[in-house]
Structures are given as C-alpha cells and as structure tokens.
Amino acid sequence: MKNYLVLLMLAIPFFISCNGANDFSYSPAPETENMGFAEEKTASREDERYDQATDGTAQSADLPEITRKIIKTADYRIRVNSVEESTTRIENLVTEYGGYITAQEVNSSSYELNGTISIRVPAEKFDALLEALGGEAEFTNYKRVEARDVTEEYVDIETRLATKKEVRDRYVDILRNKAKTVEEVLLAEEQIRVIQEEIESREGRLRFLKDRVSMSTINLNIYQLIEYQEEPSVYKRNFWGELKDNIVDGGALIRDIFLGLVSIWPLILLLLLFLWKGKWMWRKIRK
C-alpha cells in the first residue's frame, strides 16, 4: 500500500511536467486501480479538458465568445507652442480621461525645449485621449500605435492555472486522507510546494497581462523651438590664478628633476671621476 501511494504521488507531477507543451498525456498504472483511488481517472479527464482548451487557444480567432485581450501602446512626438502651458493642459486631459502619469521629464538644448510624458489610460479611452492630445500639436513628427493581441497567451495561462489548481487540490487530499508515513507526507508536501510556486508565477503573469490590457500606454514627447543659445563658455582663470598654478607646476618640476638626479647618482659619480681623471692626465701631459 505504501509503495503504491508513493508511486502515485511521483506519477502525478510527471504527467504535468511539460508546462510549455500544449498537451498532456496520462497513462494510469494498473497497480493504482486496485487501491480504489480515482485520481488516475480524474487526471485523464483533466488532461482531456486541458487538450481541448489548449487546442482552442490555437484557434482563438474562431471563438466569438472569447473577448480579445489587446495591449495598446502609442509613441507620439509633436511640436507645441509652449511646453509649460501644454504640459499643464495635458495633465488635465489625462485626469479627465481617467488616466495617470507614470513619468515626466523636461530638458533643453541650444535650440529646443523638450518634455517627455508617460501616460497610462483606460483602454476604452485610449483613442479618444490620443485624439485630444493631437489638439496641442503645431506639427506632428510621428505617431506610432501598436495593438498586440495576447488572447492566446491569456487563455492558455487561465487554462493551465485551472489544471494546476486541480492537481494541487488532489495532492492536498492525499496529504490529508491517504498519506500515512513520514515519507509520503514529505513527498506530498514537496509536490504541493512546487505546484504552488508554478501557480503563483502564472498568476503574476496573468495580473501583468490584465493590467496592460485594461490600461493602455502613451509615450508622449512634446518640444518647443527656441532661439539658438550658445553653450556657456568654459570658465577661464584670472591672472593670479594662473600665476599660482605656474608656481606650483615649477616647484613640481624642480622636485622631479632633483629626484631624477638622485636616482642616477652612480652615473653622476662615475662622470665626476672621469672628468677628474681626464683633467689630471691633461695637466700631466702639459708638464
């Protein structure tokens, strides 16, 4: 009995281990049928439902009852009359359409003033806000809109979550009602922990997709042309500052020369001896 239960707990995760595949296969061992457990039949029915669901996700376009999950984003650059005034009006527009600003930055160059604004807005008001923002434009440099369909991934995650939760609940039932030895308890707890981690990971991805689908993103760049302004000239030192620096540099040069001479004192000594010897020989020759 103990061996059958351990084999059953080891078999269940094996049949659901292919998380990235679109189908599961389950072949119940003959021994488990004698135990009176219904898990193998449940798993087979569960896998059949999963196969049907995942096959359906591949043809989600043919299922009218599934609401499409679309992530909308836009990159928009326009020239405005005044960055400051337009920014204020844009902030009011975002609030009016139920959105919010996630990031904002202003910078300038010699010829233009730039403002960058990242906006999140409810998906159903995305197009309306984008059109309203166009009212600020004196000139449109570009407007890029992307709509990414994540329906297949969304449905796939939901289906896999339902499958994994059923398997987790089955392990919980085994832990509570059928695990008798310490080995069986530890094995069931480990499988529950692994499956729960996978569930939490997929739930996190699902929450992310829900957020991106429900709230669209607009990356707006506005700029204002200004009169050309020269960059500030580099600071120039006055006479006394330069004199001080030159004195310091001269002292450093003398120090370096002295240290250099000290480092070659053997050569200097040989040179002095050579000169003295040469002078002595010259005097001797003259005599």
CORDA-V763836 format. One record per backbone hydrogen bond with DSSP energy under -1.0 kcal/mol. CO is the residue of the C=O (numbers start at 1). NH is the residue of the N-H. Records with the same first field share a line. If there is no record, write none. Layout:
CO=NH / NH
This chain:
1=5
2=6
3=7
4=8
5=9
6=10
7=11
8=12
11=15
17=19
31=34
32=35
38=42
39=43
40=44
41=45
42=46
43=47
44=48
45=49
46=50
47=51
48=52
49=53
50=54
51=55
52=56
53=57
54=58
57=60
59=62
60=63
63=66
69=150
71=148
72=217
73=146
74=219
75=144
76=221
77=141 / 142
78=223
79=138 / 139
82=86
83=87
84=88
85=89
86=90
87=91
88=92
89=93
90=94
91=95
92=96
93=97
94=99
95=98
100=120
103=118
105=116
107=114
110=229
111=226
112=109
113=224
114=107
115=222
116=105
117=220
118=102 / 103
119=218
120=100
121=216
122=125
123=126
125=129
126=130
127=131
128=132
129=133
130=134
132=135
133=136
134=137
139=79
142=77
144=75
146=73
148=71
150=154
151=155
152=156
153=157
154=158
155=159
156=160
157=161
158=162
159=163
160=164
161=165
162=166
163=167
164=168
165=169
166=170
167=171
168=172
169=173
170=174
171=175
172=176
173=177
174=178 / 179
181=185
182=186
183=187
184=188
185=189
186=190
187=191
188=192
189=193
190=194
191=195
192=196
193=197
194=198
195=199
196=200
197=201
198=202
199=203
200=204
201=205
202=206
203=207
204=208
205=209
206=210
207=211
208=212
209=213
210=214
211=215
214=123
216=121
217=74
218=119
219=76
220=117
221=78
222=115
223=80
224=113
238=242
239=243
240=244
241=245
242=246
243=247
244=248
245=249
246=250
247=251
248=252
249=253
250=254
251=255
252=256
253=257
254=258
255=259
256=260
257=261
258=262
259=263
262=265
264=268
265=269
266=270
267=271
268=272
269=273
270=274
271=275
272=276
273=277
274=278
275=279
276=280
277=281
278=282
279=283
280=284
281=285
282=286
283=287
